[in-house]
């Protein structure tokens, strides 16, 4: 298995979500378990207060969406496709 993404390593996106949460009402996440990506937030993931969903399968498609500037991928798992 090859890891293609790890939120713990995506510090730029975590910082952007935390900033949106602090500075707007239109964007961001409710900091119910601490700021997104913070040690408190990861603790809530570890103890199950924030559920974890895992999808395993084969990457069947890689593509750009939006204005051809947002990378996405599709995963085939048990005959179903998710993106």
mmCIF file of the N, C-alpha and C atoms, coordinates in Angstrom:
data_MODEL
# 
_entry.id   MODEL 
# 
loop_
_atom_site.group_PDB 
_atom_site.id 
_atom_site.type_symbol 
_atom_site.label_atom_id 
_atom_site.label_alt_id 
_atom_site.label_comp_id 
_atom_site.label_asym_id 
_atom_site.label_entity_id 
_atom_site.label_seq_id 
_atom_site.pdbx_PDB_ins_code 
_atom_site.Cartn_x 
_atom_site.Cartn_y 
_atom_site.Cartn_z 
_atom_site.occupancy 
_atom_site.B_iso_or_equiv 
_atom_site.pdbx_formal_charge 
_atom_site.auth_seq_id 
_atom_site.auth_comp_id 
_atom_site.auth_asym_id 
_atom_site.auth_atom_id 
_atom_site.pdbx_PDB_model_num 
ATOM 1   N N  . UNK A 1 1  ? 0.849   -1.169 0.000   1.00 0.00 ? 1  UNK A N  1 
ATOM 2   C CA . UNK A 1 1  ? 0.000   0.000  0.000   1.00 0.00 ? 1  UNK A CA 1 
ATOM 3   C C  . UNK A 1 1  ? 0.897   1.235  0.000   1.00 0.00 ? 1  UNK A C  1 
ATOM 4   N N  . UNK A 1 2  ? 0.483   2.229  -0.754  1.00 0.00 ? 2  UNK A N  1 
ATOM 5   C CA . UNK A 1 2  ? 1.224   3.475  -0.833  1.00 0.00 ? 2  UNK A CA 1 
ATOM 6   C C  . UNK A 1 2  ? 0.338   4.613  -0.349  1.00 0.00 ? 2  UNK A C  1 
ATOM 7   N N  . UNK A 1 3  ? 0.819   5.369  0.604   1.00 0.00 ? 3  UNK A N  1 
ATOM 8   C CA . UNK A 1 3  ? 0.085   6.517  1.116   1.00 0.00 ? 3  UNK A CA 1 
ATOM 9   C C  . UNK A 1 3  ? 0.176   7.648  0.094   1.00 0.00 ? 3  UNK A C  1 
ATOM 10  N N  . UNK A 1 4  ? -0.974  8.252  -0.208  1.00 0.00 ? 4  UNK A N  1 
ATOM 11  C CA . UNK A 1 4  ? -0.958  9.357  -1.160  1.00 0.00 ? 4  UNK A CA 1 
ATOM 12  C C  . UNK A 1 4  ? -1.259  10.706 -0.502  1.00 0.00 ? 4  UNK A C  1 
ATOM 13  N N  . UNK A 1 5  ? -1.762  10.669 0.725   1.00 0.00 ? 5  UNK A N  1 
ATOM 14  C CA . UNK A 1 5  ? -2.071  11.927 1.412   1.00 0.00 ? 5  UNK A CA 1 
ATOM 15  C C  . UNK A 1 5  ? -2.085  11.669 2.903   1.00 0.00 ? 5  UNK A C  1 
ATOM 16  N N  . UNK A 1 6  ? -1.567  12.620 3.672   1.00 0.00 ? 6  UNK A N  1 
ATOM 17  C CA . UNK A 1 6  ? -1.592  12.540 5.127   1.00 0.00 ? 6  UNK A CA 1 
ATOM 18  C C  . UNK A 1 6  ? -1.866  13.937 5.669   1.00 0.00 ? 6  UNK A C  1 
ATOM 19  N N  . UNK A 1 7  ? -3.023  14.111 6.283   1.00 0.00 ? 7  UNK A N  1 
ATOM 20  C CA . UNK A 1 7  ? -3.409  15.413 6.811   1.00 0.00 ? 7  UNK A CA 1 
ATOM 21  C C  . UNK A 1 7  ? -2.388  15.937 7.822   1.00 0.00 ? 7  UNK A C  1 
ATOM 22  N N  . UNK A 1 8  ? -1.777  15.044 8.589   1.00 0.00 ? 8  UNK A N  1 
ATOM 23  C CA . UNK A 1 8  ? -0.786  15.483 9.581   1.00 0.00 ? 8  UNK A CA 1 
ATOM 24  C C  . UNK A 1 8  ? 0.395   16.200 8.929   1.00 0.00 ? 8  UNK A C  1 
ATOM 25  N N  . UNK A 1 9  ? 0.657   15.901 7.662   1.00 0.00 ? 9  UNK A N  1 
ATOM 26  C CA . UNK A 1 9  ? 1.781   16.514 6.958   1.00 0.00 ? 9  UNK A CA 1 
ATOM 27  C C  . UNK A 1 9  ? 1.368   17.739 6.140   1.00 0.00 ? 9  UNK A C  1 
ATOM 28  N N  . UNK A 1 10 ? 0.088   18.041 6.086   1.00 0.00 ? 10 UNK A N  1 
ATOM 29  C CA . UNK A 1 10 ? -0.430  19.126 5.255   1.00 0.00 ? 10 UNK A CA 1 
ATOM 30  C C  . UNK A 1 10 ? -0.607  20.396 6.090   1.00 0.00 ? 10 UNK A C  1 
ATOM 31  N N  . UNK A 1 11 ? 0.499   20.914 6.606   1.00 0.00 ? 11 UNK A N  1 
ATOM 32  C CA . UNK A 1 11 ? 0.426   22.047 7.536   1.00 0.00 ? 11 UNK A CA 1 
ATOM 33  C C  . UNK A 1 11 ? -0.164  23.297 6.891   1.00 0.00 ? 11 UNK A C  1 
ATOM 34  N N  . UNK A 1 12 ? 0.083   23.521 5.603   1.00 0.00 ? 12 UNK A N  1 
ATOM 35  C CA . UNK A 1 12 ? -0.465  24.718 4.949   1.00 0.00 ? 12 UNK A CA 1 
ATOM 36  C C  . UNK A 1 12 ? -1.993  24.704 4.955   1.00 0.00 ? 12 UNK A C  1 
ATOM 37  N N  . UNK A 1 13 ? -2.591  23.569 4.593   1.00 0.00 ? 13 UNK A N  1 
ATOM 38  C CA . UNK A 1 13 ? -4.059  23.492 4.582   1.00 0.00 ? 13 UNK A CA 1 
ATOM 39  C C  . UNK A 1 13 ? -4.628  23.580 5.989   1.00 0.00 ? 13 UNK A C  1 
ATOM 40  N N  . UNK A 1 14 ? -3.975  22.947 6.958   1.00 0.00 ? 14 UNK A N  1 
ATOM 41  C CA . UNK A 1 14 ? -4.440  23.021 8.353   1.00 0.00 ? 14 UNK A CA 1 
ATOM 42  C C  . UNK A 1 14 ? -4.443  24.474 8.816   1.00 0.00 ? 14 UNK A C  1 
ATOM 43  N N  . UNK A 1 15 ? -3.380  25.202 8.520   1.00 0.00 ? 15 UNK A N  1 
ATOM 44  C CA . UNK A 1 15 ? -3.294  26.620 8.907   1.00 0.00 ? 15 UNK A CA 1 
ATOM 45  C C  . UNK A 1 15 ? -4.410  27.427 8.245   1.00 0.00 ? 15 UNK A C  1 
ATOM 46  N N  . UNK A 1 16 ? -4.688  27.157 6.978   1.00 0.00 ? 16 UNK A N  1 
ATOM 47  C CA . UNK A 1 16 ? -5.746  27.889 6.272   1.00 0.00 ? 16 UNK A CA 1 
ATOM 48  C C  . UNK A 1 16 ? -7.122  27.607 6.879   1.00 0.00 ? 16 UNK A C  1 
ATOM 49  N N  . UNK A 1 17 ? -7.403  26.357 7.227   1.00 0.00 ? 17 UNK A N  1 
ATOM 50  C CA . UNK A 1 17 ? -8.695  26.025 7.838   1.00 0.00 ? 17 UNK A CA 1 
ATOM 51  C C  . UNK A 1 17 ? -8.800  26.675 9.213   1.00 0.00 ? 17 UNK A C  1 
ATOM 52  N N  . UNK A 1 18 ? -7.726  26.626 9.997   1.00 0.00 ? 18 UNK A N  1 
ATOM 53  C CA . UNK A 1 18 ? -7.757  27.267 11.318  1.00 0.00 ? 18 UNK A CA 1 
ATOM 54  C C  . UNK A 1 18 ? -7.988  28.769 11.185  1.00 0.00 ? 18 UNK A C  1 
ATOM 55  N N  . UNK A 1 19 ? -7.350  29.411 10.216  1.00 0.00 ? 19 UNK A N  1 
ATOM 56  C CA . UNK A 1 19 ? -7.541  30.851 10.002  1.00 0.00 ? 19 UNK A CA 1 
ATOM 57  C C  . UNK A 1 19 ? -8.977  31.147 9.608   1.00 0.00 ? 19 UNK A C  1 
ATOM 58  N N  . UNK A 1 20 ? -9.543  30.351 8.695   1.00 0.00 ? 20 UNK A N  1 
ATOM 59  C CA . UNK A 1 20 ? -10.934 30.556 8.274   1.00 0.00 ? 20 UNK A CA 1 
ATOM 60  C C  . UNK A 1 20 ? -11.878 30.382 9.452   1.00 0.00 ? 20 UNK A C  1 
ATOM 61  N N  . UNK A 1 21 ? -11.604 29.419 10.314  1.00 0.00 ? 21 UNK A N  1 
ATOM 62  C CA . UNK A 1 21 ? -12.443 29.180 11.479  1.00 0.00 ? 21 UNK A CA 1 
ATOM 63  C C  . UNK A 1 21 ? -12.416 30.379 12.426  1.00 0.00 ? 21 UNK A C  1 
ATOM 64  N N  . UNK A 1 22 ? -11.239 30.962 12.615  1.00 0.00 ? 22 UNK A N  1 
ATOM 65  C CA . UNK A 1 22 ? -11.083 32.088 13.544  1.00 0.00 ? 22 UNK A CA 1 
ATOM 66  C C  . UNK A 1 22 ? -11.612 33.398 12.993  1.00 0.00 ? 22 UNK A C  1 
ATOM 67  N N  . UNK A 1 23 ? -11.566 33.588 11.678  1.00 0.00 ? 23 UNK A N  1 
ATOM 68  C CA . UNK A 1 23 ? -11.797 34.925 11.140  1.00 0.00 ? 23 UNK A CA 1 
ATOM 69  C C  . UNK A 1 23 ? -13.081 35.103 10.348  1.00 0.00 ? 23 UNK A C  1 
ATOM 70  N N  . UNK A 1 24 ? -13.820 34.027 10.072  1.00 0.00 ? 24 UNK A N  1 
ATOM 71  C CA . UNK A 1 24 ? -15.059 34.174 9.305   1.00 0.00 ? 24 UNK A CA 1 
ATOM 72  C C  . UNK A 1 24 ? -16.156 33.313 9.904   1.00 0.00 ? 24 UNK A C  1 
ATOM 73  N N  . UNK A 1 25 ? -17.377 33.625 9.517   1.00 0.00 ? 25 UNK A N  1 
ATOM 74  C CA . UNK A 1 25 ? -18.504 32.764 9.872   1.00 0.00 ? 25 UNK A CA 1 
ATOM 75  C C  . UNK A 1 25 ? -18.939 31.920 8.679   1.00 0.00 ? 25 UNK A C  1 
ATOM 76  N N  . UNK A 1 26 ? -18.414 32.251 7.487   1.00 0.00 ? 26 UNK A N  1 
ATOM 77  C CA . UNK A 1 26 ? -18.810 31.557 6.265   1.00 0.00 ? 26 UNK A CA 1 
ATOM 78  C C  . UNK A 1 26 ? -17.963 30.325 5.968   1.00 0.00 ? 26 UNK A C  1 
ATOM 79  N N  . UNK A 1 27 ? -16.741 30.247 6.523   1.00 0.00 ? 27 UNK A N  1 
ATOM 80  C CA . UNK A 1 27 ? -15.823 29.161 6.220   1.00 0.00 ? 27 UNK A CA 1 
ATOM 81  C C  . UNK A 1 27 ? -15.244 28.606 7.510   1.00 0.00 ? 27 UNK A C  1 
ATOM 82  N N  . UNK A 1 28 ? -14.597 27.447 7.396   1.00 0.00 ? 28 UNK A N  1 
ATOM 83  C CA . UNK A 1 28 ? -13.949 26.846 8.551   1.00 0.00 ? 28 UNK A CA 1 
ATOM 84  C C  . UNK A 1 28 ? -14.792 25.740 9.143   1.00 0.00 ? 28 UNK A C  1 
ATOM 85  N N  . UNK A 1 29 ? -14.364 25.258 10.293  1.00 0.00 ? 29 UNK A N  1 
ATOM 86  C CA . UNK A 1 29 ? -15.040 24.160 10.988  1.00 0.00 ? 29 UNK A CA 1 
ATOM 87  C C  . UNK A 1 29 ? -15.365 24.573 12.413  1.00 0.00 ? 29 UNK A C  1 
ATOM 88  N N  . UNK A 1 30 ? -16.434 24.040 12.950  1.00 0.00 ? 30 UNK A N  1 
ATOM 89  C CA . UNK A 1 30 ? -16.772 24.290 14.337  1.00 0.00 ? 30 UNK A CA 1 
ATOM 90  C C  . UNK A 1 30 ? -15.677 23.667 15.206  1.00 0.00 ? 30 UNK A C  1 
ATOM 91  N N  . UNK A 1 31 ? -15.016 24.453 16.050  1.00 0.00 ? 31 UNK A N  1 
ATOM 92  C CA . UNK A 1 31 ? -13.906 23.923 16.842  1.00 0.00 ? 31 UNK A CA 1 
ATOM 93  C C  . UNK A 1 31 ? -14.371 23.171 18.090  1.00 0.00 ? 31 UNK A C  1 
ATOM 94  N N  . UNK A 1 32 ? -15.319 22.298 17.908  1.00 0.00 ? 32 UNK A N  1 
ATOM 95  C CA . UNK A 1 32 ? -15.933 21.544 18.999  1.00 0.00 ? 32 UNK A CA 1 
ATOM 96  C C  . UNK A 1 32 ? -14.924 20.679 19.775  1.00 0.00 ? 32 UNK A C  1 
ATOM 97  N N  . UNK A 1 33 ? -13.907 20.173 19.084  1.00 0.00 ? 33 UNK A N  1 
ATOM 98  C CA . UNK A 1 33 ? -12.902 19.316 19.713  1.00 0.00 ? 33 UNK A CA 1 
ATOM 99  C C  . UNK A 1 33 ? -11.527 19.971 19.676  1.00 0.00 ? 33 UNK A C  1 
ATOM 100 N N  . UNK A 1 34 ? -11.495 21.285 19.646  1.00 0.00 ? 34 UNK A N  1 
ATOM 101 C CA . UNK A 1 34 ? -10.239 22.011 19.507  1.00 0.00 ? 34 UNK A CA 1 
ATOM 102 C C  . UNK A 1 34 ? -10.072 22.435 18.056  1.00 0.00 ? 34 UNK A C  1 
ATOM 103 N N  . UNK A 1 35 ? -9.134  23.323 17.807  1.00 0.00 ? 35 UNK A N  1 
ATOM 104 C CA . UNK A 1 35 ? -8.903  23.773 16.431  1.00 0.00 ? 35 UNK A CA 1 
ATOM 105 C C  . UNK A 1 35 ? -8.523  22.608 15.516  1.00 0.00 ? 35 UNK A C  1 
ATOM 106 N N  . UNK A 1 36 ? -9.019  22.649 14.297  1.00 0.00 ? 36 UNK A N  1 
ATOM 107 C CA . UNK A 1 36 ? -8.744  21.626 13.295  1.00 0.00 ? 36 UNK A CA 1 
ATOM 108 C C  . UNK A 1 36 ? -7.241  21.365 13.202  1.00 0.00 ? 36 UNK A C  1 
ATOM 109 N N  . UNK A 1 37 ? -6.843  20.100 13.297  1.00 0.00 ? 37 UNK A N  1 
ATOM 110 C CA . UNK A 1 37 ? -5.446  19.726 13.142  1.00 0.00 ? 37 UNK A CA 1 
ATOM 111 C C  . UNK A 1 37 ? -4.578  19.969 14.361  1.00 0.00 ? 37 UNK A C  1 
ATOM 112 N N  . UNK A 1 38 ? -5.174  20.443 15.453  1.00 0.00 ? 38 UNK A N  1 
ATOM 113 C CA . UNK A 1 38 ? -4.404  20.713 16.677  1.00 0.00 ? 38 UNK A CA 1 
ATOM 114 C C  . UNK A 1 38 ? -4.212  19.418 17.472  1.00 0.00 ? 38 UNK A C  1 
ATOM 115 N N  . UNK A 1 39 ? -3.320  19.416 18.468  1.00 0.00 ? 39 UNK A N  1 
ATOM 116 C CA . UNK A 1 39 ? -3.166  18.225 19.313  1.00 0.00 ? 39 UNK A CA 1 
ATOM 117 C C  . UNK A 1 39 ? -4.485  17.791 19.967  1.00 0.00 ? 39 UNK A C  1 
ATOM 118 N N  . UNK A 1 40 ? -5.316  18.754 20.389  1.00 0.00 ? 40 UNK A N  1 
ATOM 119 C CA . UNK A 1 40 ? -6.617  18.410 20.980  1.00 0.00 ? 40 UNK A CA 1 
ATOM 120 C C  . UNK A 1 40 ? -7.511  17.725 19.954  1.00 0.00 ? 40 UNK A C  1 
ATOM 121 N N  . UNK A 1 41 ? -7.493  18.213 18.731  1.00 0.00 ? 41 UNK A N  1 
ATOM 122 C CA . UNK A 1 41 ? -8.296  17.648 17.652  1.00 0.00 ? 41 UNK A CA 1 
ATOM 123 C C  . UNK A 1 41 ? -7.839  16.226 17.351  1.00 0.00 ? 41 UNK A C  1 
ATOM 124 N N  . UNK A 1 42 ? -6.515  16.018 17.237  1.00 0.00 ? 42 UNK A N  1 
ATOM 125 C CA . UNK A 1 42 ? -5.997  14.676 16.966  1.00 0.00 ? 42 UNK A CA 1 
ATOM 126 C C  . UNK A 1 42 ? -6.303  13.724 18.119  1.00 0.00 ? 42 UNK A C  1 
ATOM 127 N N  . UNK A 1 43 ? -6.335  14.223 19.346  1.00 0.00 ? 43 UNK A N  1 
ATOM 128 C CA . UNK A 1 43 ? -6.708  13.397 20.504  1.00 0.00 ? 43 UNK A CA 1 
ATOM 129 C C  . UNK A 1 43 ? -8.158  12.925 20.372  1.00 0.00 ? 43 UNK A C  1 
ATOM 130 N N  . UNK A 1 44 ? -9.038  13.823 19.904  1.00 0.00 ? 44 UNK A N  1 
ATOM 131 C CA . UNK A 1 44 ? -10.440 13.452 19.693  1.00 0.00 ? 44 UNK A CA 1 
ATOM 132 C C  . UNK A 1 44 ? -10.578 12.416 18.576  1.00 0.00 ? 44 UNK A C  1 
ATOM 133 N N  . UNK A 1 45 ? -9.702  12.489 17.576  1.00 0.00 ? 45 UNK A N  1 
ATOM 134 C CA . UNK A 1 45 ? -9.689  11.458 16.525  1.00 0.00 ? 45 UNK A CA 1 
ATOM 135 C C  . UNK A 1 45 ? -9.255  10.129 17.143  1.00 0.00 ? 45 UNK A C  1 
ATOM 136 N N  . UNK A 1 46 ? -8.196  10.155 17.938  1.00 0.00 ? 46 UNK A N  1 
ATOM 137 C CA . UNK A 1 46 ? -7.632  8.926  18.518  1.00 0.00 ? 46 UNK A CA 1 
ATOM 138 C C  . UNK A 1 46 ? -8.613  8.222  19.452  1.00 0.00 ? 46 UNK A C  1 
ATOM 139 N N  . UNK A 1 47 ? -9.390  8.989  20.216  1.00 0.00 ? 47 UNK A N  1 
ATOM 140 C CA . UNK A 1 47 ? -10.293 8.333  21.179  1.00 0.00 ? 47 UNK A CA 1 
ATOM 141 C C  . UNK A 1 47 ? -11.711 8.115  20.643  1.00 0.00 ? 47 UNK A C  1 
ATOM 142 N N  . UNK A 1 48 ? -11.934 8.451  19.357  1.00 0.00 ? 48 UNK A N  1 
ATOM 143 C CA . UNK A 1 48 ? -13.206 8.131  18.721  1.00 0.00 ? 48 UNK A CA 1 
ATOM 144 C C  . UNK A 1 48 ? -14.267 9.208  18.780  1.00 0.00 ? 48 UNK A C  1 
ATOM 145 N N  . UNK A 1 49 ? -13.994 10.345 19.425  1.00 0.00 ? 49 UNK A N  1 
ATOM 146 C CA . UNK A 1 49 ? -14.994 11.422 19.442  1.00 0.00 ? 49 UNK A CA 1 
ATOM 147 C C  . UNK A 1 49 ? -15.190 12.001 18.042  1.00 0.00 ? 49 UNK A C  1 
ATOM 148 N N  . UNK A 1 50 ? -14.138 11.982 17.243  1.00 0.00 ? 50 UNK A N  1 
ATOM 149 C CA . UNK A 1 50 ? -14.239 12.315 15.823  1.00 0.00 ? 50 UNK A CA 1 
ATOM 150 C C  . UNK A 1 50 ? -14.070 10.999 15.074  1.00 0.00 ? 50 UNK A C  1 
ATOM 151 N N  . UNK A 1 51 ? -15.103 10.536 14.367  1.00 0.00 ? 51 UNK A N  1 
ATOM 152 C CA . UNK A 1 51 ? -15.013 9.227  13.701  1.00 0.00 ? 51 UNK A CA 1 
ATOM 153 C C  . UNK A 1 51 ? -14.027 9.241  12.531  1.00 0.00 ? 51 UNK A C  1 
ATOM 154 N N  . UNK A 1 52 ? -13.409 8.108  12.317  1.00 0.00 ? 52 UNK A N  1 
ATOM 155 C CA . UNK A 1 52 ? -12.478 7.922  11.212  1.00 0.00 ? 52 UNK A CA 1 
ATOM 156 C C  . UNK A 1 52 ? -13.126 6.994  10.189  1.00 0.00 ? 52 UNK A C  1 
ATOM 157 N N  . UNK A 1 53 ? -13.055 7.374  8.924   1.00 0.00 ? 53 UNK A N  1 
ATOM 158 C CA . UNK A 1 53 ? -13.576 6.551  7.830   1.00 0.00 ? 53 UNK A CA 1 
ATOM 159 C C  . UNK A 1 53 ? -12.410 6.216  6.915   1.00 0.00 ? 53 UNK A C  1 
ATOM 160 N N  . UNK A 1 54 ? -12.272 4.946  6.599   1.00 0.00 ? 54 UNK A N  1 
ATOM 161 C CA . UNK A 1 54 ? -11.177 4.487  5.750   1.00 0.00 ? 54 UNK A CA 1 
ATOM 162 C C  . UNK A 1 54 ? -11.746 3.876  4.484   1.00 0.00 ? 54 UNK A C  1 
ATOM 163 N N  . UNK A 1 55 ? -11.173 4.246  3.371   1.00 0.00 ? 55 UNK A N  1 
ATOM 164 C CA . UNK A 1 55 ? -11.561 3.679  2.087   1.00 0.00 ? 55 UNK A CA 1 
ATOM 165 C C  . UNK A 1 55 ? -10.316 3.060  1.477   1.00 0.00 ? 55 UNK A C  1 
ATOM 166 N N  . UNK A 1 56 ? -10.386 1.765  1.215   1.00 0.00 ? 56 UNK A N  1 
ATOM 167 C CA . UNK A 1 56 ? -9.279  1.070  0.572   1.00 0.00 ? 56 UNK A CA 1 
ATOM 168 C C  . UNK A 1 56 ? -9.727  0.589  -0.786  1.00 0.00 ? 56 UNK A C  1 
ATOM 169 N N  . UNK A 1 57 ? -8.847  0.699  -1.748  1.00 0.00 ? 57 UNK A N  1 
ATOM 170 C CA . UNK A 1 57 ? -9.176  0.260  -3.093  1.00 0.00 ? 57 UNK A CA 1 
ATOM 171 C C  . UNK A 1 57 ? -8.079  0.634  -4.057  1.00 0.00 ? 57 UNK A C  1 
ATOM 172 N N  . UNK A 1 58 ? -8.449  0.747  -5.305  1.00 0.00 ? 58 UNK A N  1 
ATOM 173 C CA . UNK A 1 58 ? -7.512  1.056  -6.377  1.00 0.00 ? 58 UNK A CA 1 
ATOM 174 C C  . UNK A 1 58 ? -7.831  2.441  -6.920  1.00 0.00 ? 58 UNK A C  1 
ATOM 175 N N  . UNK A 1 59 ? -6.807  3.280  -7.047  1.00 0.00 ? 59 UNK A N  1 
ATOM 176 C CA . UNK A 1 59 ? -7.012  4.591  -7.669  1.00 0.00 ? 59 UNK A CA 1 
ATOM 177 C C  . UNK A 1 59 ? -7.268  4.341  -9.140  1.00 0.00 ? 59 UNK A C  1 
ATOM 178 N N  . UNK A 1 60 ? -8.484  4.645  -9.579  1.00 0.00 ? 60 UNK A N  1 
ATOM 179 C CA . UNK A 1 60 ? -8.879  4.335  -10.951 1.00 0.00 ? 60 UNK A CA 1 
ATOM 180 C C  . UNK A 1 60 ? -8.827  5.546  -11.873 1.00 0.00 ? 60 UNK A C  1 
ATOM 181 N N  . UNK A 1 61 ? -8.699  6.725  -11.289 1.00 0.00 ? 61 UNK A N  1 
ATOM 182 C CA . UNK A 1 61 ? -8.689  7.930  -12.121 1.00 0.00 ? 61 UNK A CA 1 
ATOM 183 C C  . UNK A 1 61 ? -8.088  9.077  -11.331 1.00 0.00 ? 61 UNK A C  1 
ATOM 184 N N  . UNK A 1 62 ? -7.263  9.882  -11.980 1.00 0.00 ? 62 UNK A N  1 
ATOM 185 C CA . UNK A 1 62 ? -6.706  11.110 -11.409 1.00 0.00 ? 62 UNK A CA 1 
ATOM 186 C C  . UNK A 1 62 ? -7.069  12.229 -12.374 1.00 0.00 ? 62 UNK A C  1 
ATOM 187 N N  . UNK A 1 63 ? -7.588  13.336 -11.835 1.00 0.00 ? 63 UNK A N  1 
ATOM 188 C CA . UNK A 1 63 ? -8.047  14.405 -12.718 1.00 0.00 ? 63 UNK A CA 1 
ATOM 189 C C  . UNK A 1 63 ? -8.017  15.744 -12.011 1.00 0.00 ? 63 UNK A C  1 
ATOM 190 N N  . UNK A 1 64 ? -8.139  16.806 -12.800 1.00 0.00 ? 64 UNK A N  1 
ATOM 191 C CA . UNK A 1 64 ? -8.238  18.165 -12.267 1.00 0.00 ? 64 UNK A CA 1 
ATOM 192 C C  . UNK A 1 64 ? -9.688  18.613 -12.355 1.00 0.00 ? 64 UNK A C  1 
ATOM 193 N N  . UNK A 1 65 ? -10.153 19.315 -11.336 1.00 0.00 ? 65 UNK A N  1 
ATOM 194 C CA . UNK A 1 65 ? -11.517 19.831 -11.352 1.00 0.00 ? 65 UNK A CA 1 
ATOM 195 C C  . UNK A 1 65 ? -11.481 21.334 -11.097 1.00 0.00 ? 65 UNK A C  1 
ATOM 196 N N  . UNK A 1 66 ? -12.656 21.906 -10.884 1.00 0.00 ? 66 UNK A N  1 
ATOM 197 C CA . UNK A 1 66 ? -12.723 23.351 -10.692 1.00 0.00 ? 66 UNK A CA 1 
ATOM 198 C C  . UNK A 1 66 ? -12.302 24.052 -11.966 1.00 0.00 ? 66 UNK A C  1 
ATOM 199 N N  . UNK A 1 67 ? -11.292 24.886 -11.860 1.00 0.00 ? 67 UNK A N  1 
ATOM 200 C CA . UNK A 1 67 ? -10.737 25.599 -13.016 1.00 0.00 ? 67 UNK A CA 1 
ATOM 201 C C  . UNK A 1 67 ? -9.456  24.901 -13.467 1.00 0.00 ? 67 UNK A C  1 
ATOM 202 N N  . UNK A 1 68 ? -9.498  23.570 -13.442 1.00 0.00 ? 68 UNK A N  1 
ATOM 203 C CA . UNK A 1 68 ? -8.320  22.748 -13.737 1.00 0.00 ? 68 UNK A CA 1 
ATOM 204 C C  . UNK A 1 68 ? -7.156  23.066 -12.808 1.00 0.00 ? 68 UNK A C  1 
ATOM 205 N N  . UNK A 1 69 ? -7.496  23.378 -11.542 1.00 0.00 ? 69 UNK A N  1 
ATOM 206 C CA . UNK A 1 69 ? -6.451  23.691 -10.572 1.00 0.00 ? 69 UNK A CA 1 
ATOM 207 C C  . UNK A 1 69 ? -6.636  22.947 -9.245  1.00 0.00 ? 69 UNK A C  1 
ATOM 208 N N  . UNK A 1 70 ? -7.554  21.982 -9.208  1.00 0.00 ? 70 UNK A N  1 
ATOM 209 C CA . UNK A 1 70 ? -7.824  21.233 -7.981  1.00 0.00 ? 70 UNK A CA 1 
ATOM 210 C C  . UNK A 1 70 ? -7.674  19.753 -8.288  1.00 0.00 ? 70 UNK A C  1 
ATOM 211 N N  . UNK A 1 71 ? -6.631  19.145 -7.734  1.00 0.00 ? 71 UNK A N  1 
ATOM 212 C CA . UNK A 1 71 ? -6.364  17.741 -8.019  1.00 0.00 ? 71 UNK A CA 1 
ATOM 213 C C  . UNK A 1 71 ? -7.350  16.848 -7.276  1.00 0.00 ? 71 UNK A C  1 
ATOM 214 N N  . UNK A 1 72 ? -7.900  15.893 -7.979  1.00 0.00 ? 72 UNK A N  1 
ATOM 215 C CA . UNK A 1 72 ? -8.805  14.908 -7.378  1.00 0.00 ? 72 UNK A CA 1 
ATOM 216 C C  . UNK A 1 72 ? -8.450  13.528 -7.890  1.00 0.00 ? 72 UNK A C  1 
ATOM 217 N N  . UNK A 1 73 ? -8.968  12.532 -7.203  1.00 0.00 ? 73 UNK A N  1 
ATOM 218 C CA . UNK A 1 73 ? -8.779  11.166 -7.651  1.00 0.00 ? 73 UNK A CA 1 
ATOM 219 C C  . UNK A 1 73 ? -10.028 10.362 -7.339  1.00 0.00 ? 73 UNK A C  1 
ATOM 220 N N  . UNK A 1 74 ? -10.188 9.288  -8.051  1.00 0.00 ? 74 UNK A N  1 
ATOM 221 C CA . UNK A 1 74 ? -11.323 8.387  -7.878  1.00 0.00 ? 74 UNK A CA 1 
ATOM 222 C C  . UNK A 1 74 ? -10.771 7.043  -7.393  1.00 0.00 ? 74 UNK A C  1 
ATOM 223 N N  . UNK A 1 75 ? -11.453 6.424  -6.439  1.00 0.00 ? 75 UNK A N  1 
ATOM 224 C CA . UNK A 1 75 ? -11.042 5.134  -5.903  1.00 0.00 ? 75 UNK A CA 1 
ATOM 225 C C  . UNK A 1 75 ? -12.115 4.106  -6.231  1.00 0.00 ? 75 UNK A C  1 
ATOM 226 N N  . UNK A 1 76 ? -11.691 2.987  -6.780  1.00 0.00 ? 76 UNK A N  1 
ATOM 227 C CA . UNK A 1 76 ? -12.597 1.862  -7.033  1.00 0.00 ? 76 UNK A CA 1 
ATOM 228 C C  . UNK A 1 76 ? -12.437 0.882  -5.883  1.00 0.00 ? 76 UNK A C  1 
ATOM 229 N N  . UNK A 1 77 ? -13.552 0.594  -5.212  1.00 0.00 ? 77 UNK A N  1 
ATOM 230 C CA . UNK A 1 77 ? -13.551 -0.304 -4.068  1.00 0.00 ? 77 UNK A CA 1 
ATOM 231 C C  . UNK A 1 77 ? -14.823 -1.139 -4.101  1.00 0.00 ? 77 UNK A C  1 
ATOM 232 N N  . UNK A 1 78 ? -14.678 -2.420 -4.173  1.00 0.00 ? 78 UNK A N  1 
ATOM 233 C CA . UNK A 1 78 ? -15.831 -3.345 -4.205  1.00 0.00 ? 78 UNK A CA 1 
ATOM 234 C C  . UNK A 1 78 ? -16.825 -2.987 -5.315  1.00 0.00 ? 78 UNK A C  1 
ATOM 235 N N  . UNK A 1 79 ? -16.313 -2.604 -6.470  1.00 0.00 ? 79 UNK A N  1 
ATOM 236 C CA . UNK A 1 79 ? -17.170 -2.302 -7.619  1.00 0.00 ? 79 UNK A CA 1 
ATOM 237 C C  . UNK A 1 79 ? -17.798 -0.927 -7.596  1.00 0.00 ? 79 UNK A C  1 
ATOM 238 N N  . UNK A 1 80 ? -17.543 -0.136 -6.557  1.00 0.00 ? 80 UNK A N  1 
ATOM 239 C CA . UNK A 1 80 ? -18.080 1.229  -6.463  1.00 0.00 ? 80 UNK A CA 1 
ATOM 240 C C  . UNK A 1 80 ? -16.954 2.233  -6.629  1.00 0.00 ? 80 UNK A C  1 
ATOM 241 N N  . UNK A 1 81 ? -17.313 3.431  -7.087  1.00 0.00 ? 81 UNK A N  1 
ATOM 242 C CA . UNK A 1 81 ? -16.329 4.494  -7.293  1.00 0.00 ? 81 UNK A CA 1 
ATOM 243 C C  . UNK A 1 81 ? -16.623 5.653  -6.354  1.00 0.00 ? 81 UNK A C  1 
ATOM 244 N N  . UNK A 1 82 ? -15.583 6.144  -5.702  1.00 0.00 ? 82 UNK A N  1 
ATOM 245 C CA . UNK A 1 82 ? -15.675 7.316  -4.826  1.00 0.00 ? 82 UNK A CA 1 
ATOM 246 C C  . UNK A 1 82 ? -14.627 8.320  -5.253  1.00 0.00 ? 82 UNK A C  1 
ATOM 247 N N  . UNK A 1 83 ? -14.931 9.611  -5.107  1.00 0.00 ? 83 UNK A N  1 
ATOM 248 C CA . UNK A 1 83 ? -13.921 10.611 -5.413  1.00 0.00 ? 83 UNK A CA 1 
ATOM 249 C C  . UNK A 1 83 ? -13.899 11.649 -4.309  1.00 0.00 ? 83 UNK A C  1 
# 
